[in-house]
Amino acid sequence: MPSARLFFLAICLLTMSGFNAWGNNFAPTFNQITASGLSPASNQTSEAAPARGSTTPTLSPPSTSTSQQTLSPQAPTSTTASSQTPKLKLPVVQSLENHAPFRVGVFNMPPFAFPSGGGQWSGLAVTLFEHIAKSSGLRYSLMEFQNMDEAINAIENHTIDFAAIAIDPTPEFELTMNFTNAFEQSGTSIAIAKHTHLPLLNLIESIWQSIIPRFVAVVLFTIVIFGAIVGLVERRKNTGQFGGGFWSTIGEGVWWSSATISTVGYGDRVPKTKRGRFVGGLWMLLAFALTSIMAGLLSSVLTVSRINSQIHTSTDLMRVKCGAVLNSAAFVDGKNMKYDMTPYTTMDDALGALNSGKIGAVLGESVRLRWLMNQPKWDSLIMLPTSIVTLYSVFPVSSEVDPQTLDVLNYHLLKITDSKQWEALRHLFLGDQS
């Protein structure tokens, strides 16, 4: 028995020694497989492997690879952060000192541009451009034009590079030129004449030009006829009221017919004969009809006079002739709205036609029109408070100006209009625009 137990114990020891040796031979291969990433727990294996002294040399290369994989999720974060960093445009930090001199067009368009004497120009748009040129180092030379039409044609034909004026951008302009950023809220507004100063004269003029004078002549003739008939009929039998000479009888009859048509009816003259009362009855019916017609005509003339003499909304412009500067945004707006538009060379020409009654309204750029309404020259005109179109004033730029130069101009324009000095500059040239 003891020998049998010893033999069994020896067999167990030999068996355990074999399994241990087999396990040591298999461990490196398993660790290599797990380190290669085929196991879901590869990170845990690589971290536990250095704790084993016998396997450290074999696992060191996979451990390095696994360490790189552990850091790799941070790499996209770094890349995303760098991609979100804004990149500055190079043109905005460049100077235009080496740029060819700009050909800048100007014409008399207060308060945006006007001659200040000695060949110098001033105005809101001119002064703003001078600040832009000074900030960017841009050199320029001025070219004077007579009106907007000439300046716009020069921009479209590339005769000039820039115009120091304010225009409202339109789809038509977009096809032939470029624009800077906006620097002033604008649009199209309406100027009309102040007819409220002489309402009585306007009323008399409206009545005189209507059918009322001719109708009044017919009524007066009818009064005389019926008065004469009643006087002659009543002359012999009603001598107390219609007696006397021929012309005296006619006068008494006309007085009676006048009192009857006015529905006053004093009663001092009353027909007493049958024929006289019959004629008097006819006259009463006819007088009532004539009075009603007269009231209707007068009411119609008063209504038409009020509509034609005052424009309250943009819808009223459909009834009158309108004027605007040729090729201006206001002229285009009027055409698009189907108004009866008359083109003028300058705003002064258009306002002069309005002041003389040749047209009923003038369409113009809001800021300039409001400025003109404050001038004593046009104190007989007023501006409607609501604009028919709201836009923003911009500088026109030739389409041949390269985009980088335009970026530089816009950069300095935005810097100036965003500064505190801009409001002071606006108030200097525009005054109170409220």
JOMOGI-V941198 format. One record per pair of residues at least 12 apart in sequence whose ideal C-beta (glycine too) atoms are under 10 Angstrom apart, sorted by the first residue. I is the first residue (numbers start at 0). J is the second residue. If there is no record, write none. Layout:
BEGIN
i & j
I & J
I & J
END
This chain:
BEGIN
i & j
23 & 53
23 & 54
26 & 51
26 & 53
26 & 54
26 & 57
27 & 53
27 & 54
27 & 56
27 & 57
27 & 58
28 & 57
29 & 44
30 & 44
30 & 45
30 & 47
30 & 48
30 & 51
30 & 54
30 & 57
30 & 58
30 & 61
31 & 54
31 & 57
31 & 58
31 & 60
31 & 61
32 & 44
32 & 61
33 & 45
33 & 47
33 & 48
33 & 58
33 & 61
33 & 65
34 & 48
34 & 57
34 & 58
34 & 59
34 & 60
34 & 61
34 & 62
34 & 63
34 & 64
34 & 65
35 & 61
35 & 64
35 & 65
36 & 61
36 & 64
36 & 65
36 & 68
41 & 61
41 & 64
41 & 65
41 & 68
41 & 69
42 & 65
42 & 66
42 & 68
42 & 69
44 & 58
44 & 61
44 & 62
44 & 65
45 & 58
45 & 61
45 & 62
45 & 63
45 & 64
45 & 65
45 & 66
45 & 68
45 & 69
46 & 62
46 & 65
46 & 66
46 & 69
48 & 61
48 & 62
48 & 65
49 & 62
88 & 403
88 & 406
88 & 407
88 & 410
89 & 403
89 & 406
89 & 407
90 & 135
90 & 401
90 & 402
90 & 403
90 & 404
90 & 405
90 & 406
90 & 407
90 & 408
90 & 409
90 & 410
91 & 135
91 & 403
91 & 406
91 & 407
91 & 409
91 & 410
91 & 411
91 & 413
91 & 414
92 & 407
92 & 410
93 & 135
93 & 136
93 & 403
93 & 404
93 & 406
93 & 407
93 & 410
94 & 134
94 & 135
94 & 136
94 & 137
94 & 407
95 & 131
95 & 132
95 & 134
95 & 135
95 & 136
95 & 137
95 & 138
95 & 139
95 & 403
95 & 404
95 & 407
95 & 408
95 & 411
96 & 135
96 & 136
96 & 137
96 & 138
97 & 136
97 & 138
98 & 135
98 & 136
98 & 137
98 & 138
98 & 139
98 & 160
98 & 400
98 & 401
98 & 403
98 & 404
98 & 407
99 & 137
99 & 138
99 & 139
99 & 160
99 & 404
100 & 137
100 & 138
100 & 139
100 & 140
100 & 160
101 & 128
101 & 132
101 & 137
101 & 138
101 & 139
101 & 140
101 & 141
101 & 159
101 & 160
101 & 161
101 & 163
101 & 396
101 & 397
101 & 400
101 & 404
101 & 408
102 & 139
102 & 140
102 & 141
102 & 142
102 & 153
102 & 157
102 & 158
102 & 159
102 & 160
102 & 161
102 & 162
102 & 397
103 & 120
103 & 125
103 & 128
103 & 129
103 & 132
103 & 137
103 & 139
103 & 140
103 & 141
103 & 142
103 & 159
103 & 160
103 & 161
103 & 162
103 & 163
103 & 164
103 & 394
104 & 141
104 & 142
104 & 143
104 & 144
104 & 149
104 & 150
104 & 151
104 & 152
104 & 153
104 & 154
104 & 158
104 & 159
104 & 160
104 & 161
104 & 162
104 & 163
104 & 164
104 & 395
104 & 397
105 & 120
105 & 122
105 & 124
105 & 125
105 & 128
105 & 141
105 & 142
105 & 143
105 & 144
105 & 150
105 & 159
105 & 161
105 & 162
105 & 163
105 & 164
106 & 120
106 & 142
106 & 143
106 & 144
106 & 145
106 & 146
106 & 147
106 & 148
106 & 149
106 & 150
106 & 162
106 & 163
106 & 164
106 & 345
107 & 120
107 & 122
107 & 143
107 & 144
107 & 145
107 & 146
107 & 147
107 & 164
107 & 345
107 & 346
107 & 347
108 & 122
108 & 123
108 & 124
108 & 125
108 & 144
108 & 146
108 & 147
108 & 150
108 & 162
108 & 163
108 & 164
108 & 165
108 & 166
108 & 324
108 & 345
108 & 346
108 & 364
108 & 367
109 & 121
109 & 122
109 & 123
109 & 346
109 & 367
109 & 370
109 & 371
109 & 374
109 & 428
110 & 122
110 & 123
110 & 124
110 & 165
110 & 366
110 & 367
110 & 369
110 & 370
110 & 371
110 & 373
110 & 425
110 & 427
110 & 428
110 & 429
110 & 430
110 & 432
111 & 123
111 & 124
111 & 125
111 & 126
111 & 127
111 & 163
111 & 164
111 & 165
111 & 166
111 & 183
111 & 364
111 & 366
111 & 367
111 & 370
111 & 392
111 & 428
111 & 429
112 & 124
112 & 125
112 & 126
112 & 128
112 & 143
112 & 150
112 & 162
112 & 163
112 & 164
112 & 165
113 & 125
113 & 428
114 & 143
118 & 141
118 & 143
119 & 141
120 & 141
120 & 143
120 & 163
121 & 427
121 & 428
122 & 163
122 & 164
122 & 165
122 & 428
123 & 163
123 & 164
123 & 165
123 & 182
123 & 183
123 & 366
123 & 370
123 & 392
123 & 424
123 & 425
123 & 427
123 & 428
123 & 429
124 & 162
124 & 163
124 & 164
124 & 165
124 & 166
124 & 182
124 & 183
124 & 392
124 & 393
124 & 394
124 & 428
125 & 141
125 & 163
125 & 164
125 & 428
126 & 163
126 & 415
126 & 424
126 & 427
126 & 428
127 & 163
127 & 165
127 & 179
127 & 182
127 & 183
127 & 394
127 & 411
127 & 412
127 & 415
127 & 416
127 & 421
127 & 424
127 & 425
127 & 428
128 & 141
128 & 161
128 & 162
128 & 163
128 & 164
128 & 179
128 & 182
128 & 394
128 & 408
128 & 412
128 & 415
129 & 163
130 & 411
130 & 412
130 & 414
130 & 415
130 & 416
130 & 418
130 & 420
130 & 421
130 & 424
131 & 161
131 & 163
131 & 179
131 & 182
131 & 394
131 & 407
131 & 408
131 & 409
131 & 410
131 & 411
131 & 412
131 & 413
131 & 414
131 & 415
131 & 416
132 & 161
132 & 163
132 & 408
132 & 411
133 & 411
133 & 415
134 & 407
134 & 408
134 & 410
134 & 411
134 & 412
134 & 414
134 & 415
135 & 404
135 & 407
135 & 408
135 & 410
135 & 411
135 & 412
135 & 414
136 & 407
136 & 411
137 & 161
137 & 404
137 & 407
137 & 408
137 & 411
139 & 160
139 & 161
139 & 163
140 & 159
141 & 159
141 & 163
142 & 158
142 & 159
142 & 160
142 & 161
142 & 162
144 & 158
144 & 159
144 & 162
144 & 164
145 & 344
145 & 345
146 & 324
146 & 325
146 & 326
146 & 343
146 & 344
146 & 345
146 & 346
146 & 348
147 & 162
147 & 164
147 & 166
147 & 324
147 & 325
147 & 326
147 & 327
147 & 330
147 & 344
147 & 345
147 & 346
147 & 364
147 & 395
148 & 324
148 & 325
148 & 326
148 & 327
148 & 342
148 & 344
148 & 345
149 & 326
149 & 344
150 & 162
150 & 163
150 & 164
150 & 166
150 & 326
150 & 395
151 & 164
151 & 166
151 & 172
151 & 175
151 & 176
151 & 325
151 & 326
151 & 327
151 & 395
152 & 175
152 & 326
153 & 395
153 & 397
154 & 166
154 & 172
154 & 175
154 & 176
154 & 177
154 & 395
154 & 396
154 & 397
154 & 398
154 & 399
155 & 172
155 & 174
155 & 175
155 & 176
155 & 395
155 & 397
155 & 398
156 & 175
156 & 397
157 & 176
157 & 397
157 & 398
157 & 399
157 & 400
158 & 397
159 & 395
159 & 396
159 & 397
160 & 396
160 & 397
160 & 399
160 & 400
160 & 404
161 & 177
161 & 179
161 & 394
161 & 395
161 & 396
161 & 397
161 & 400
161 & 404
161 & 405
161 & 408
162 & 176
162 & 394
162 & 395
162 & 396
162 & 397
163 & 394
163 & 395
164 & 392
164 & 393
164 & 394
164 & 395
165 & 181
165 & 182
165 & 183
165 & 185
165 & 364
165 & 366
165 & 367
165 & 391
165 & 392
165 & 393
165 & 394
165 & 395
166 & 178
166 & 185
166 & 326
166 & 327
166 & 328
166 & 364
166 & 390
166 & 392
166 & 393
166 & 394
166 & 395
167 & 181
167 & 185
167 & 186
167 & 187
167 & 327
167 & 328
167 & 329
167 & 331
167 & 332
167 & 364
167 & 365
167 & 388
167 & 389
167 & 390
167 & 391
167 & 392
167 & 393
168 & 181
168 & 185
168 & 328
168 & 390
168 & 391
168 & 392
168 & 393
168 & 395
169 & 326
169 & 327
169 & 328
169 & 329
169 & 330
169 & 331
169 & 332
169 & 335
169 & 388
169 & 390
170 & 331
170 & 335
171 & 326
171 & 328
171 & 331
172 & 326
172 & 328
172 & 331
172 & 393
172 & 395
174 & 398
175 & 395
175 & 397
175 & 398
176 & 395
176 & 396
176 & 397
176 & 398
176 & 399
176 & 400
177 & 393
177 & 394
177 & 395
177 & 396
177 & 397
177 & 398
177 & 399
177 & 400
177 & 402
177 & 405
178 & 391
178 & 392
178 & 393
178 & 394
178 & 395
178 & 396
178 & 405
178 & 409
179 & 392
179 & 393
179 & 394
179 & 395
179 & 396
179 & 405
179 & 408
179 & 409
179 & 412
179 & 413
180 & 391
180 & 393
180 & 394
180 & 405
180 & 408
180 & 409
180 & 410
180 & 412
180 & 413
180 & 416
181 & 390
181 & 391
181 & 392
181 & 393
181 & 394
181 & 412
181 & 416
182 & 391
182 & 392
182 & 393
182 & 394
182 & 412
182 & 413
182 & 415
182 & 416
182 & 421
182 & 425
183 & 364
183 & 365
183 & 366
183 & 390
183 & 391
183 & 392
183 & 393
183 & 416
183 & 421
183 & 425
183 & 429
183 & 432
184 & 365
184 & 366
184 & 386
184 & 389
184 & 390
184 & 391
184 & 392
184 & 432
185 & 328
185 & 364
185 & 365
185 & 366
185 & 367
185 & 368
185 & 386
185 & 388
185 & 389
185 & 390
185 & 391
185 & 392
185 & 393
186 & 328
186 & 329
186 & 332
186 & 363
186 & 364
186 & 365
186 & 366
186 & 368
186 & 385
186 & 386
186 & 387
186 & 388
186 & 389
186 & 390
186 & 391
186 & 392
187 & 313
187 & 323
187 & 327
187 & 328
187 & 329
187 & 330
187 & 331
187 & 332
187 & 333
187 & 336
187 & 362
187 & 363
187 & 364
187 & 365
187 & 368
187 & 386
187 & 387
187 & 388
187 & 389
187 & 390
188 & 313
188 & 329
188 & 361
188 & 362
188 & 363
188 & 364
188 & 365
188 & 366
188 & 367
188 & 368
188 & 369
188 & 372
188 & 382
188 & 383
188 & 384
188 & 385
188 & 386
188 & 387
188 & 388
188 & 389
189 & 310
189 & 312
189 & 313
189 & 315
189 & 316
189 & 321
189 & 329
189 & 333
189 & 359
189 & 360
189 & 361
189 & 362
189 & 363
189 & 365
189 & 368
189 & 381
189 & 382
189 & 383
189 & 384
189 & 385
189 & 386
189 & 387
190 & 310
190 & 321
190 & 322
190 & 346
190 & 349
190 & 350
190 & 353
190 & 354
190 & 360
190 & 361
190 & 362
190 & 363
190 & 368
190 & 369
190 & 371
190 & 372
190 & 377
190 & 380
190 & 381
190 & 382
190 & 383
191 & 308
191 & 309
191 & 310
191 & 311
191 & 315
191 & 316
191 & 319
191 & 353
191 & 358
191 & 359
191 & 360
191 & 361
191 & 380
191 & 381
191 & 382
191 & 383
192 & 308
192 & 309
192 & 310
192 & 350
192 & 353
192 & 354
192 & 355
192 & 356
192 & 358
192 & 359
192 & 360
192 & 361
192 & 377
192 & 379
192 & 380
192 & 381
193 & 308
193 & 309
193 & 354
193 & 377
193 & 378
193 & 379
193 & 380
193 & 381
194 & 304
194 & 305
194 & 307
194 & 308
194 & 309
194 & 310
194 & 356
194 & 379
194 & 381
195 & 308
195 & 309
195 & 381
196 & 379
197 & 308
198 & 304
198 & 305
198 & 308
201 & 304
201 & 305
201 & 307
201 & 308
201 & 309
202 & 300
202 & 301
202 & 304
202 & 305
202 & 308
203 & 304
204 & 304
204 & 308
205 & 300
205 & 301
205 & 303
205 & 304
205 & 305
205 & 307
205 & 308
206 & 296
206 & 297
206 & 300
206 & 301
206 & 304
207 & 300
208 & 300
208 & 304
209 & 296
209 & 297
209 & 299
209 & 300
209 & 301
209 & 303
209 & 304
210 & 296
210 & 299
210 & 300
211 & 293
211 & 296
211 & 297
211 & 299
211 & 300
214 & 289
214 & 292
214 & 293
214 & 296
214 & 297
215 & 289
215 & 293
215 & 296
217 & 289
217 & 292
218 & 260
218 & 285
218 & 286
218 & 289
218 & 290
218 & 292
218 & 293
219 & 253
219 & 257
221 & 256
221 & 260
221 & 282
221 & 285
221 & 286
221 & 289
222 & 252
222 & 253
222 & 254
222 & 255
222 & 256
222 & 257
222 & 259
222 & 260
222 & 261
222 & 282
222 & 286
222 & 289
223 & 249
223 & 252
223 & 253
223 & 256
223 & 257
224 & 252
224 & 253
224 & 256
224 & 282
225 & 252
225 & 253
225 & 255
225 & 256
225 & 257
225 & 259
225 & 260
225 & 278
225 & 279
225 & 281
225 & 282
225 & 283
225 & 285
225 & 286
226 & 248
226 & 249
226 & 250
226 & 251
226 & 252
226 & 253
226 & 254
226 & 255
226 & 256
226 & 257
226 & 258
226 & 259
226 & 260
226 & 268
226 & 282
227 & 245
227 & 248
227 & 249
227 & 250
227 & 252
227 & 253
227 & 256
228 & 249
228 & 252
228 & 256
228 & 274
228 & 275
228 & 278
228 & 279
228 & 281
228 & 282
229 & 241
229 & 248
229 & 249
229 & 251
229 & 252
229 & 253
229 & 255
229 & 256
229 & 259
229 & 268
229 & 269
229 & 270
229 & 272
229 & 274
229 & 275
229 & 276
229 & 277
229 & 278
229 & 279
229 & 282
230 & 242
230 & 243
230 & 245
230 & 246
230 & 247
230 & 248
230 & 249
230 & 250
230 & 251
230 & 252
230 & 253
230 & 254
230 & 255
230 & 256
230 & 268
230 & 270
230 & 275
231 & 245
231 & 248
231 & 249
231 & 252
231 & 275
231 & 278
232 & 248
232 & 252
232 & 270
232 & 271
232 & 272
232 & 273
232 & 274
232 & 275
232 & 276
232 & 277
232 & 278
232 & 279
233 & 248
233 & 251
233 & 252
233 & 255
233 & 268
233 & 269
233 & 270
233 & 271
233 & 272
233 & 274
233 & 275
233 & 276
233 & 278
233 & 279
234 & 247
234 & 248
234 & 249
234 & 251
234 & 252
234 & 272
234 & 275
235 & 248
235 & 272
236 & 270
236 & 271
236 & 272
236 & 274
236 & 275
237 & 251
237 & 268
237 & 269
237 & 270
237 & 271
237 & 272
237 & 275
239 & 268
239 & 271
240 & 252
240 & 255
240 & 267
240 & 268
240 & 269
240 & 270
240 & 271
241 & 254
241 & 255
241 & 268
241 & 269
241 & 270
241 & 271
241 & 272
241 & 275
251 & 267
251 & 268
252 & 268
252 & 270
252 & 275
252 & 278
254 & 267
254 & 268
255 & 267
255 & 268
255 & 269
255 & 270
255 & 275
255 & 279
255 & 282
256 & 268
256 & 278
256 & 279
256 & 282
256 & 283
256 & 285
256 & 286
257 & 286
259 & 279
259 & 282
259 & 283
259 & 285
259 & 286
259 & 287
260 & 282
260 & 283
260 & 285
260 & 286
260 & 287
260 & 289
260 & 290
260 & 293
261 & 286
261 & 290
262 & 283
262 & 286
262 & 287
262 & 290
264 & 283
270 & 282
303 & 318
306 & 318
306 & 319
307 & 319
307 & 359
308 & 359
309 & 359
309 & 381
310 & 359
310 & 360
310 & 381
310 & 383
311 & 383
311 & 385
312 & 383
312 & 385
312 & 387
313 & 332
313 & 333
313 & 336
313 & 338
313 & 360
313 & 362
313 & 383
313 & 385
313 & 386
313 & 387
313 & 388
314 & 336
314 & 387
315 & 359
315 & 360
315 & 383
316 & 333
316 & 336
316 & 337
316 & 338
316 & 339
316 & 340
316 & 359
316 & 360
316 & 362
316 & 383
316 & 387
317 & 336
317 & 337
317 & 338
317 & 339
318 & 338
318 & 339
318 & 359
318 & 360
319 & 338
319 & 339
319 & 358
319 & 359
319 & 360
320 & 338
320 & 339
320 & 340
320 & 341
320 & 352
320 & 353
320 & 357
320 & 358
320 & 359
320 & 360
321 & 333
321 & 334
321 & 336
321 & 338
321 & 339
321 & 340
321 & 341
321 & 349
321 & 353
321 & 358
321 & 359
321 & 360
321 & 361
321 & 362
322 & 338
322 & 339
322 & 340
322 & 341
322 & 342
322 & 343
322 & 346
322 & 348
322 & 349
322 & 350
322 & 351
322 & 352
322 & 353
322 & 357
322 & 358
322 & 359
322 & 360
322 & 361
322 & 362
322 & 363
323 & 338
323 & 340
323 & 341
323 & 342
323 & 343
323 & 346
323 & 349
323 & 358
323 & 360
323 & 361
323 & 362
323 & 363
323 & 364
324 & 342
324 & 343
324 & 344
324 & 345
324 & 346
324 & 347
324 & 348
324 & 349
324 & 361
324 & 362
324 & 363
324 & 364
324 & 367
325 & 340
325 & 341
325 & 342
325 & 343
325 & 344
325 & 345
325 & 349
326 & 342
327 & 342
327 & 343
327 & 346
327 & 349
327 & 362
327 & 363
327 & 364
327 & 367
328 & 362
328 & 363
328 & 364
328 & 388
328 & 390
328 & 392
329 & 346
329 & 349
329 & 361
329 & 362
329 & 363
329 & 364
329 & 365
329 & 367
329 & 368
329 & 387
329 & 388
330 & 342
330 & 343
330 & 349
330 & 362
330 & 363
331 & 362
331 & 388
332 & 362
332 & 386
332 & 387
332 & 388
332 & 390
333 & 360
333 & 361
333 & 362
333 & 387
333 & 388
334 & 362
335 & 388
336 & 362
336 & 387
336 & 388
338 & 360
338 & 362
338 & 387
339 & 358
339 & 359
340 & 358
340 & 362
341 & 357
341 & 358
341 & 361
343 & 358
343 & 361
346 & 361
346 & 363
346 & 364
346 & 367
346 & 368
346 & 371
346 & 377
347 & 371
347 & 376
347 & 377
348 & 361
349 & 361
349 & 362
349 & 363
350 & 363
350 & 368
350 & 371
350 & 372
350 & 374
350 & 376
350 & 377
350 & 379
350 & 380
351 & 376
351 & 377
353 & 377
353 & 379
353 & 380
354 & 376
354 & 377
354 & 379
354 & 380
360 & 380
360 & 383
361 & 377
361 & 380
361 & 382
362 & 387
362 & 388
363 & 382
364 & 386
364 & 390
364 & 392
365 & 382
365 & 386
365 & 387
365 & 388
365 & 389
365 & 390
365 & 392
365 & 432
366 & 392
366 & 425
366 & 428
366 & 429
366 & 432
367 & 392
367 & 429
368 & 380
368 & 382
368 & 383
368 & 386
369 & 382
369 & 429
369 & 430
369 & 431
369 & 432
369 & 433
370 & 428
370 & 429
370 & 430
370 & 432
373 & 429
373 & 430
373 & 431
373 & 432
393 & 412
394 & 408
394 & 409
394 & 412
396 & 408
396 & 409
END
